[in-house]
Amino acid sequence: MPEVTIALNELVPYSLRYYFNGRPDRPYYSTRRYDFGASPLLLPLVRAFLDTCAAEHSTDYRYLFTLIGSELASNALKHSRSGLPGHNYTLLCERKRNGLRLICRDDGIANDPTTSVHDRRYLTADPGGLDPDSNSGRGLAMVDALATDWGDNGRPGHRVVWAFLAYDLEDSVWPELAD
């Protein structure tokens, strides 16, 4: 099939375009959810979604929330079936009293015959992942350092990863880095 260029907003239903406009015109949401397709070419749309979810907050907060969420989305594409044609992943943003919680649900990895569906394998951040000379492991190490809290459901067959970012950026190394 030939390649075509199309504006990303054409892929979004008209009734949901305000999810991606970068403005706090509908700030009183409790949750926002969107399913993203399997292409890394959609990551600008992911960033627009995340930036709009945090639109009423400071520039630093918006940047961090978008950075953390982009990493979760990239991991879903790279490390799960969500990156394969015909698959997708979901981002769900929940507004809490003291911060935003982002949940990324992906299609998981292919079933491993040596692992029972009841076995749990939780994600961990690489302790040396923030080392600039590290070959891999920077993503979750960055999420671990910048998010107030994060975790996952431990189910590789259908992974759910969440990150919470407090409005005051408590427990994030960002204030130290920004100074």
Stockholm file with secondary structure:
# STOCKHOLM 1.0

chainA/1-179         MPEVTIALNELVPYSLRYYFNGRPDRPYYSTRRYDFGASPLLLPLVRAFLDTCAAEHSTDYRYLFTLIGSELASNALKHSRSGLPGHNYTLLCERKRNGLRLICRDDGIANDPTTSVHDRRYLTADPGGLDPDSNSGRGLAMVDALATDWGDNGRPGHRVVWAFLAYDLEDSVWPELAD
#=GR chainA/1-179 SS CCCCCCCGGGGSCGGGGGGGSSSCSSCCCSEEEEEEESCGGGHHHHHHHHHHHTTTSCHHHHHHHHHHHHHHHHHHHHHSGGGSTTCEEEEEEEEETTEEEEEEECCCCCCCTTSCTTCCCCCCCCTTTTCTTCSSCHHHHHHHHHSSEEEECCCTTSCEEEEEEETTCTTCSHHHHHC
#=GC SS_cons         CCCCCCCGGGGSCGGGGGGGSSSCSSCCCSEEEEEEESCGGGHHHHHHHHHHHTTTSCHHHHHHHHHHHHHHHHHHHHHSGGGSTTCEEEEEEEEETTEEEEEEECCCCCCCTTSCTTCCCCCCCCTTTTCTTCSSCHHHHHHHHHSSEEEECCCTTSCEEEEEEETTCTTCSHHHHHC
//
